[in-house]
Amino acid sequence: MNINIKVYLHTKGTNFFQSGIFSVLNSDFKKDPDWTSAVAAYVWIQQIKMSFAASEDFRINQVVYNEDIDITELVEKVKPLI
């Protein structure tokens, strides 16, 4: 299943927007669509941070999936598995 994720981020004194379509497991999405979307968004945001060499002021302003479902707080709760 595909979901559309939009992220509004801040780094180096600038706000910016990115959006993309991501594939998630249909079974995971059916169980908990918000959490499944938050994990996909978190992974993508980490990739964005690395490619933009994010500064100390990096922050997530907002994360939305499928046009209007705000998952900002959930994304901030996702922790990497070490």
NUVO-279004 format. One record per residue: x, y, z of N, C-alpha, C in turn; residue in three letters. Coordinates in steps of 0.1 Angstrom, whole numbers, plus 5000, padded with zeros to 4 digits. Each point is the difference from the previous one (the first is absolute). Layout:
XYZXYZXYZALA;...
END
This chain:
500849885000499250125000500950125000MET;499550114993500850124999499350115008ASN;500850085007499550125007500850124996ILE;499450125000500650124997500450075013ASN;501250045002500550065012500550144996ILE;499750105008500550144999500750035013LYS;501250064999500750045011500450154999VAL;499850075011500350145001501150015010TYR;501250034996501250005008500750135001LEU;500950015010500850135001501449965003HIS;500950064993501549985002500750124994THR;501150035006500950114996499250134998LYS;499150025009499250135000498950014989GLY;499749884994499150004988498949895002THR;498850044997498949905000500049944986ASN;499749874999499949944987499049895000PHE;499549964988499049904999500549894990PHE;499649885004500349884991498849925000GLN;499749934989498949905000500449884991SER;499449895003500349884992499049895003GLY;500149904991499149895002500849885004ILE;499549935010500849895007499149875001PHE;500749894998499449875001500049955014SER;498949965006500049945013499249874999VAL;500349915010499349875000498550025002LEU;499249944992498550025001499649955014ASN;500549895004499649945013500350095012SER;501250065000500450105010499150125000ASP;499750054988499150124998498649975005PHE;499549884998498749975004499949995015LYS;501149955007500049995014500150145007LYS;500950094995500250135006500550094989ASP;499150064993500550094988500850125005PRO;499750065011500850125004501449965004ASP;500149905008501449965004500849954988TRP;499449924992500749954988500550124991THR;499250104999500450124992501050085007SER;500050005014500950085007501449934999ALA;500149875000501349934999500650034986VAL;499249994990500450034986500550144999ALA;499350105006500450145000501350025008ALA;500149935011501250025008501349954992TYR;499949894994501149954992500450094989VAL;499050064994500250094989500750135005TRP;499550055011500550125006501549985004ILE;500349895005501449975003500950014987GLN;499549944989500750014987500250154996GLN;498950075002500050154996501150075008ILE;500049975013501050065009501449984995LYS;500349874997501349974995500450064987MET;499150014990500350054987500150155001SER;499350075009500150145001501050055010PHE;500749905007501050045010499350105010ALA;498949955006499250085009500850075011ALA;499750125003500750075011499349985013SER;500650065010499549995014498650045002GLU;499650094991498650065002498949914992ASP;500449884996499149914993498849975008PHE;498850024994498849965008498949964990ARG;499149925004498849964993498950095003ILE;499550074990498950095003498749934999ASN;499849924989498849924999500249894990GLN;499349895003500049884991498549964998VAL;499749984987498649974997500049884990VAL;499149915001499949904989498650004995TYR;499949954987498749994993499350135001ASN;500750114997499450134999499750085013GLU;499449935010499650085011500149945014ASP;500649895001500249935013501350035006ILE;499950095010501250055007500649895010ASP;501349964997500649905009501350065006ILE;500150135001501250065005500449955013THR;499149995010500449955013500449865000GLU;499449914992500449864999501449994994LEU;500350084990501349994994501150035010VAL;499750105009501050045010500249895011GLU;499049915001500149895009500749874995LYS;500250004987500749884994501550015004VAL;500549885004501449995004500649904992LYS;501350024996500749904992500349875008PRO;500049894993500349875007501549994999LEU;500749985011501549985000500349875005ILE;
END
